Structures are given as C-alpha cells and as structure tokens.
Amino acid sequence: MDKVFIEGLTIDALIGIYDWERRIRQDLVFDLEMGFDNRRPAASDDIAHTLNYKAVSKRLEQFVRESEFGLVETLAERCAQIVLDDFDVKWLRLKLSKPGAVRGARAVGVIIERSRD
C-alpha cells in the first residue's frame, strides 16, 4: 500500500483535564500516514488526482484549534475520523504527541490506526 505522510504538524489547542490546561493553549504534534493509491496521480501528474496533504493539514488545523477536549485520545479519534471521511484515504496511522505533559519526557500521546470499514 502506498502512503502519503505528514510529519511534525504542530497545532496549538486547548486540551487537558486540569484547570490550568483549560486556560492556556498547548502545542500538539501530529504525524500521519495515510493509505492511498499513488498510481493515478503519478501517471497524470495532476494534483486533482492525489491526496492533497496541504488540504488535510489545513482541515486538521481548523478542527484542532476549535476543539476543547480533555483527552488526547478523544482528539486523535476525531481527527482520524475527519481524514477518513473527508479525504480518499483507505487506512490511517495517526500519532498525536503532547510535548511537556510529563516531566522528564519529551512528549506523551497516542498512536492509533483506523481504516474504512
């Protein structure tokens, strides 16, 4: 399976379960791998035939900045569903990192894999 990827997409959001987290925006980092058949866009060299990673990034940026979830697990699930529903993606691996959430760790977060049923 071919994959289109987005690595290190940083988006600020209100997220967390503690009161202080509900008052400040925090950076979240997204890494995505999206299953996509690359043969048609490769043959046509036409952006209309490909998975437009800029459009995916912009859609996620809009959603994440407007969200106010408590858990990164909830946010990851919603973001995965957006990509599956709004773009021609068969399979998705999404890593959502929350830098600085645990002292001594560079980041914590979740990695989920979803596919169209």
N, C-alpha and C positions, 0 to 999 in steps of 0.2 A: 504494500500500500504506500502510495506517495503521501508526503506530509508537507504542509505549509506550517511554518513556525513563527511565533512572536516570542522574543526573549527579552526579559527585563523591562516589561511595560510597567512603568511606575505611575500610580494613580493615587491621589490623596482622597481620604474618605473619613467620615465619622463612623468608627467601628469599635466595639468593645463592650464589656459588661460592667466596667467600673465607672463611677460618676465622672472622674476626670477624663476618661476616654470619650465621654459623650459631649465634652466641651471643646476638644481640640481635634483638628484634622491630622490624620496619620498617613504616612506613605505606605502603600501596599505594592508589592511587586508581583506581576503576573508573568508566567511562562506558559505558552500554549503550543501544543502540537495538534494539528487538525488534519484528519484523513481526507484526502482529496485526490481525484484522478487528474494527474498533470498532463496527460497525453493531448487533450484537446487544446488547452492554451499553448502548449509547446508547439503544436502543429500550426496554429493560427497566428501566434504572436500578438494576440488581441486581449487586452485587459478585461474586456467584457466576458471572456470565457474562463477567467481564472478566479480563484478565491482571493479577493482583494483584502490583503492584510491591513491596509490602512483603514478600510471601512469597518473591519472587525474591531480594530483598536479604537476608533472613534466611537463606535456603538458601546463598547465596554466602558470607555472613559465617561461617557454621558451617564450610563446607568450607575456606575460605582460612585461617582461624585454626588449623585442624588440620593443614594441609599443611606440607610442608618441602621444596619443590622448589628446585633450583639455579637454574633459568632462568625468567624471566617468560614466555617463550614457552610453556613446558610448562604453567604455571599458567593462562595465558589459554586455551589449548586445552581443558584440563579444565573450566574454568568455562563455556566456550561449550557444551560437550557436556552439562553439567548443565542449563543453561537449555533447550536443545533437547529433551532427554529428559524433563525433569520438568514442563515447562510447555507450553502450547499455542502455541508460537512457531514460525513458519514460517521466519523469517530473523533473523539476529542480527549486529549490529556491536558488537564489544567493544574498548574501548580500555583498556589496563592501563598505568598510569604508575607509575614508581618514582622519587619525588622524591629529589633529592640524590644520586643514584647517580653522576653525573658532575659534577665541579667546574665551575662556571660555567653549568650548565644547570639550569633549574627542575625538569625531570624528563626521564626517558627511558622507553622502553617499547615496546609493540607495539599495533598495531591489526589485528584480524582480522575477517573476515566469513565466516559459515557459514550454511548453510541445510540444511533437511531434504532428504534425497535422495528 
